[in-house]
Amino acid sequence: MRGEALLVRLNAAPVDGAANAELIDVLADALGVPKRTVSIVSGERSRQKRIRVEGLTQQLVDSRVISKLR
């Protein structure tokens, strides 16, 4: 974590959307949700992104992320 941002390191290169696809896979797995519920709201071509997870509140996302970091 850096401030309110979650830092995620990926193996995929940022070519042809591979890194974005891997980010969605990683987040869906960590949050225990289907990949179809995770989407990039903004920043598809940036290192900083805003992510939407359908069906989960911000508090639930935060608690699941924190539990994975421990």
C-alpha positions in Angstrom: 0.0 0.0 0.0 1.1 3.5 -0.7 -1.3 6.0 0.9 -4.7 4.9 -0.3 -3.3 3.2 -3.4 -2.7 -0.5 -3.7 0.6 -1.3 -5.4 0.5 -4.4 -7.6 3.5 -5.9 -9.4 2.8 -7.8 -12.6 4.8 -10.1 -14.7 3.1 -9.3 -18.0 4.5 -6.5 -20.2 2.3 -3.5 -20.9 1.8 -4.6 -24.5 -1.5 -5.3 -26.2 -3.4 -5.0 -22.9 -1.6 -8.0 -21.3 -0.7 -6.2 -18.1 -4.3 -4.9 -17.7 -5.6 -8.4 -18.2 -3.2 -9.8 -15.7 -4.2 -7.1 -13.2 -7.9 -8.0 -13.5 -7.0 -11.7 -13.0 -4.9 -10.9 -9.9 -7.5 -8.6 -8.4 -10.4 -11.0 -9.1 -8.5 -13.9 -7.5 -7.5 -11.8 -4.5 -11.0 -10.6 -3.9 -12.7 -13.9 -4.6 -14.9 -12.6 -7.4 -15.4 -13.5 -11.0 -13.1 -11.7 -13.5 -16.2 -10.2 -15.3 -17.0 -8.1 -12.2 -13.6 -6.3 -12.2 -13.1 -3.5 -14.7 -10.6 -0.7 -15.3 -12.6 2.6 -15.0 -9.7 4.9 -15.9 -6.0 4.7 -16.6 -5.9 1.8 -19.1 -2.7 3.2 -20.6 -1.3 4.6 -17.3 0.6 3.1 -14.4 -2.2 4.5 -12.1 -5.6 3.0 -12.6 -9.0 3.2 -11.1 -10.8 -0.1 -10.7 -14.4 -1.0 -10.2 -15.5 -4.2 -8.6 -19.2 -4.8 -9.1 -21.2 -6.3 -6.3 -18.8 -5.3 -3.5 -18.7 -2.2 -1.3 -15.6 -0.2 -0.9 -15.3 -1.4 2.7 -15.6 -5.0 1.7 -12.9 -4.6 -1.0 -10.6 -2.8 1.5 -11.1 -5.6 4.1 -10.4 -8.4 1.6 -7.3 -6.6 0.3 -6.0 -6.0 3.8 -6.6 -9.6 4.8 -4.6 -10.8 1.7 -1.7 -8.5 2.7 -1.3 -10.1 6.2 
